[in-house]
Amino acid sequence: MTTTSRTPVHTDRHRRLDTSVWENGSNGQRFYNTTLRKSWKHEEEWKESRVSLGRENLLPAAALLQWADAAIGTAIEQEQTADGKEPIASKRRGLLEATVFHKEQDERSTYAVKLRRSYKDGDDWKETAVWLSADDVLAAARLLLRTFDGIDAIIDGSNRSFVDQAKEAFDGTVVEDDIPF
């Protein structure tokens, strides 16, 4: 029997970005899926895009988003432009891909990143994707890293974050000779 939680077991948020972790399992085996979602208001209606990631995809997705941020920086430095329909840069890691787009909008340059995960459903290939503005790329990477830590805390049976655990492990006393510089 397969079970899927109806409410997330972990959530995290940064402005218009959020992650939700869902517990799933069968035959006593638990595993976790994460949804990275971006929401925005268009006219009077809220819109969203989302990508579903397994725990094994969180760190590679964060790395791809960091790469995309660097690619945007390079495009800005080189004054690289495009029509918005073709990507200016793309990088794949397994079934994940980050694609950087440039568009002139209201007489200014804008950049967007599409983070996509491909998956096979039966004989058909499908994809799930989230669109991020240039300002959201590093925040989304950090959010995925925090979510990875959140899943580790759930697996370890602890509600404490990695940072809290590290602070607890360090007792705060420093002897002058211990300073490495």
C-alpha positions as CSV (number, residue, x, y, z in Angstrom):
1,M,0.0,0.0,0.0
2,T,1.3,3.5,-0.9
3,T,0.6,6.4,1.3
4,T,0.9,10.1,0.6
5,S,0.5,12.8,3.2
6,R,-2.3,15.2,2.6
7,T,-0.4,18.0,4.4
8,P,3.2,18.8,4.1
9,V,5.6,17.5,6.8
10,H,7.9,20.5,6.3
11,T,7.4,23.9,4.6
12,D,9.7,26.9,4.1
13,R,9.1,30.2,2.4
14,H,11.0,33.2,1.0
15,R,8.8,36.0,-0.3
16,R,7.0,34.5,-3.4
17,L,8.9,31.2,-3.2
18,D,8.0,28.3,-1.1
19,T,8.8,24.6,-0.6
20,S,6.6,21.9,0.7
21,V,7.9,18.4,1.7
22,W,5.5,15.5,1.3
23,E,6.0,12.1,3.0
24,N,5.3,9.1,0.8
25,G,5.9,5.4,1.3
26,S,5.0,1.8,0.7
27,N,5.8,-1.4,2.5
28,G,7.2,0.5,5.4
29,Q,9.6,2.5,3.3
30,R,9.4,6.3,3.6
31,F,10.6,8.8,1.0
32,Y,10.1,12.5,0.6
33,N,9.2,14.6,-2.4
34,T,9.5,18.4,-2.5
35,T,7.6,21.0,-4.4
36,L,9.3,24.3,-5.2
37,R,6.7,26.9,-6.1
38,K,6.7,30.5,-7.2
39,S,3.6,32.5,-7.1
40,W,2.8,35.9,-8.5
41,K,-0.2,38.1,-9.2
42,H,-1.1,38.8,-12.7
43,E,-3.8,41.5,-13.0
44,E,-6.3,40.3,-10.3
45,E,-5.5,36.6,-10.5
46,W,-2.8,34.7,-8.6
47,K,-0.6,32.4,-10.8
48,E,2.0,29.9,-9.9
49,S,4.6,27.6,-11.4
50,R,6.1,24.6,-9.6
51,V,8.6,21.8,-10.0
52,S,8.5,18.6,-8.1
53,L,11.8,17.2,-6.8
54,G,12.8,14.1,-5.0
55,R,15.3,14.5,-2.1
56,E,18.1,13.3,-4.4
57,N,17.4,16.3,-6.7
58,L,17.5,19.1,-4.2
59,L,21.3,19.6,-4.1
60,P,21.7,19.2,-7.9
61,A,18.9,21.7,-8.4
62,A,20.5,24.2,-6.0
63,A,23.8,23.8,-7.9
64,L,22.0,24.4,-11.3
65,L,20.4,27.5,-9.9
66,Q,23.7,28.8,-8.7
67,W,25.1,28.1,-12.2
68,A,22.1,30.0,-13.7
69,D,22.8,33.0,-11.5
70,A,26.4,33.1,-12.7
71,A,25.2,32.7,-16.4
72,I,23.0,35.7,-15.9
73,G,25.9,37.7,-14.5
74,T,28.0,36.7,-17.5
75,A,25.2,37.7,-19.9
76,I,24.9,41.1,-18.3
77,E,28.7,41.7,-18.5
78,Q,28.8,40.7,-22.1
79,E,25.6,42.6,-22.9
80,Q,24.2,39.3,-24.4
81,T,20.6,39.7,-25.7
82,A,18.0,37.4,-27.2
83,D,14.4,37.6,-28.2
84,G,13.1,35.6,-25.1
85,K,12.1,32.6,-27.2
86,E,15.5,30.9,-27.4
87,P,17.7,30.4,-24.3
88,I,21.0,32.2,-23.9
89,A,22.4,29.4,-21.7
90,S,21.3,26.0,-20.6
91,K,22.8,23.3,-18.4
92,R,21.6,19.8,-17.7
93,R,22.4,17.5,-14.7
94,G,20.7,14.2,-15.1
95,L,17.0,14.7,-15.5
96,L,17.3,18.3,-14.3
97,E,17.9,21.3,-16.5
98,A,18.3,25.0,-15.9
99,T,17.7,27.3,-18.9
100,V,18.4,31.1,-18.9
101,F,16.3,33.4,-21.0
102,H,16.7,37.1,-21.8
103,K,13.9,39.4,-22.8
104,E,13.6,43.1,-23.5
105,Q,10.5,44.3,-21.6
106,D,9.4,47.9,-21.1
107,E,12.7,49.1,-22.5
108,R,14.7,47.1,-20.0
109,S,16.5,43.8,-20.0
110,T,15.0,41.0,-17.9
111,Y,16.2,37.5,-17.2
112,A,14.3,34.4,-16.3
113,V,15.3,30.9,-15.4
114,K,13.3,27.8,-16.1
115,L,14.2,24.9,-13.7
116,R,12.8,21.7,-15.2
117,R,12.7,18.1,-14.1
118,S,11.9,15.4,-16.7
119,Y,10.3,12.1,-15.6
120,K,8.9,9.1,-17.3
121,D,5.2,8.2,-16.7
122,G,4.7,4.8,-18.3
123,D,6.0,5.1,-21.8
124,D,5.7,8.9,-21.9
125,W,8.2,11.5,-21.0
126,K,6.8,14.4,-19.0
127,E,8.2,17.5,-17.2
128,T,7.5,19.7,-14.3
129,A,9.0,23.2,-14.2
130,V,9.2,26.4,-12.3
131,W,9.9,29.9,-13.7
132,L,12.1,32.2,-11.7
133,S,13.1,35.8,-12.2
134,A,16.7,36.7,-11.9
135,D,16.1,38.0,-8.4
136,D,14.6,34.7,-7.3
137,V,17.3,32.4,-8.5
138,L,19.7,32.4,-5.5
139,A,16.9,32.6,-3.0
140,A,15.4,29.5,-4.6
141,A,18.8,27.7,-4.4
142,R,19.0,28.6,-0.7
143,L,15.5,27.5,-0.1
144,L,16.2,24.1,-1.6
145,L,19.3,23.7,0.6
146,R,17.2,24.6,3.7
147,T,14.6,22.1,2.6
148,F,17.3,19.4,2.2
149,D,18.3,20.1,5.8
150,G,14.7,20.0,6.9
151,I,14.2,16.5,5.4
152,D,17.4,15.4,7.2
153,A,16.0,16.7,10.5
154,I,12.7,14.7,9.8
155,I,14.6,11.5,9.0
156,D,16.8,12.0,12.2
157,G,13.7,12.5,14.2
158,S,14.7,16.0,15.1
159,N,12.9,19.3,14.5
160,R,16.2,21.1,14.9
161,S,17.8,22.5,11.8
162,F,21.4,21.8,10.8
163,V,22.4,25.3,12.0
164,D,20.8,24.8,15.4
165,Q,22.6,21.4,15.8
166,A,25.9,23.0,14.8
167,K,25.4,25.8,17.4
168,E,24.6,23.3,20.1
169,A,27.8,21.2,19.2
170,F,29.9,24.3,19.6
171,D,30.0,25.3,23.2
172,G,31.1,28.9,22.5
173,T,34.4,28.8,24.4
174,V,37.5,29.8,22.4
175,V,41.0,29.6,23.7
176,E,43.3,32.2,22.1
177,D,45.7,29.4,20.9
178,D,42.8,27.7,19.1
179,I,42.3,30.6,16.6
180,P,43.8,29.4,13.3
181,F,44.9,32.8,12.0
